[in-house]
């Protein structure tokens, strides 16, 4: 599908992690980070009560780093990092999703998320907003900005439909 080289690893800052968590405040259940990098968002999600907290990452070195960070935090075996292609992961049981991915993959990801996520799901995007969705809310500024999208609202507004399509 897409080459992983299109999504370079850039670690999230402490402020970016804080912004993601603020947009998920008051929510619970499963939390998934697509392209979880070094695992810091998954770890913080676990600390804030999300169960399970799962990261999907293709880079084996970043998975090792994630597990090391979890071990150092006393959370090894409590958070889960899996080497899996985000395009092949079934997200139908996910209500809380975090992504920090390159703009080039976001249009295709919009389609996947709308097809799989339940209405109750909230997707938080960091660094780059989704190209056709209107955010429910956002926090931060500059490279620390994060956007929250409630899937039910995105569906109700008919976002991500080809131009000229009517219901």
N, C-alpha and C positions, 0 to 999 in steps of 0.2 A: 504494500500500500504506500506508505510514506517512508522515506529514508530517515533514520534516527538522527542523521547529521543535520537535519533541518531544525532540530530542537536542541540547541546547545545547553550545557549545564551552566547555570548562573545561580549561585546560592541565594536564597531568600534572606533579606536583612531581618533583624529583630523586629523592626517596625512593620515590615511586610507580613510577618507571621502574626503580629499583634492585630493588624488590620483584618486579616482573614478571620481570625478568631472572633473579632468584634462583630463581623458580619454573620457569624454563626451563633452568636450569643442567644441563649434561651432555647436552642435546639438540642436534640439528643439523638441517639441511635448510631447507626453505622456512618463512619466518615471515611471517605476515600480521597486520596491525593493522586491524581493522574500525572505521571512523570515526577515521582516523588523526590528525585535528586538525592540529597544526603539525609532525607528523612525528618528534617526538623519540624515540618508542619504536622506530620503524622504523630510525632512525639508530643507536641503541644496539644493536639486534639485529644490524645489519650489522657494527658494530665488534666484536661478540662472536662473529662467525663464521657467522651465519645467512645462507644463500644459497638463493634470492634473498630479499631483505627487501622486502616490498611493503606499501604503505599504501593503503587505499581510503577516499576522502573525497569528499563531494559539494560542499563549499564551495570555489569556485574561488580565493578569497583565501587560504584555508588551504593549498591546494595550492601556490600561489605561495610562501607562507612556508616550506612544507616543502622545496621545491626550493632556495630561498635558503639555508636552514639546511644542506642537504646540500652545496651549493656551498661555503659557509663552512667546512665540516668536511672538504673535500677528497673528498667522496663523491658528488658529482653524477654521474649516469650509472651509479652502482654500486648505488644504492637506487632504488626505483621507487614513485612516487606516482601513483595513477590516480583520475580523477574517475569514479567508478562507484557505483551504488546497491548497498549491501551485500546487499540482498535479491535482486539479480540476478547476483551473483558466484557462480561455481561453486567450491566449496571442497573438492571431492573429492580434490585433490592436496595439501592442507594438513595438516601435522602439528603446527604450532605457531601458535596463534591468540591474539591479545590483543584485549581489548575493554574500553573504558571508556564504557559507554553508559547512558542513563537507564533506570531500572527498568521504565518502561512498555513498552519494546521487548524486554525479556529473555524473557518467556514465548514469544513468537513466535520469537525467535532460538534458544531451546532446540530447538524443533521443526526448524528449518532445519539446525542443526548436527548433530543426531542423524541426519537424513536424508542428509546429504552427507559428513560427515567419516569418514575411515578409523578403524579401531579404535585405531591407534597415536597418534592425535591427542591433544594436550593443549591445553585452552582455559584461558587465564588471564583472569579478570575482575577489574577494579579498581573500587574505590569501592562497587559494589553486587554482591552475589552473585546467582547464578541462583536463581529462586524455588523450583524443585522438585528441583534436583540437590544431592546431598551432595558437598562438595568432597573431593578426595583429600588436600589439605593447604592451608594458608593461612599468610601471613606479614603482619606489620605490625599496626597497630591504627588505629582511627578512620578518617579519610578516606584514610589511606595503606594500608589493608588490601587485600590481593589474595588471590584464591582460585584454586586450580588444580583443574581437572576433567579426569580421564583418561576419554576417551570410552568405551573398552572397559568400564571399571568402571561408568560411568553406565548403559550398556546392560545389563550383567550384573545390576545391582540393579533393573532394570526401572523406572528413574525416568522421569518425564514420560509416564506412561500414565494415561489417564483412570481415575478411580475406578470400581471395579466390573469392570474388565477383567481377565480371567485368561488365562494362556497355556495 
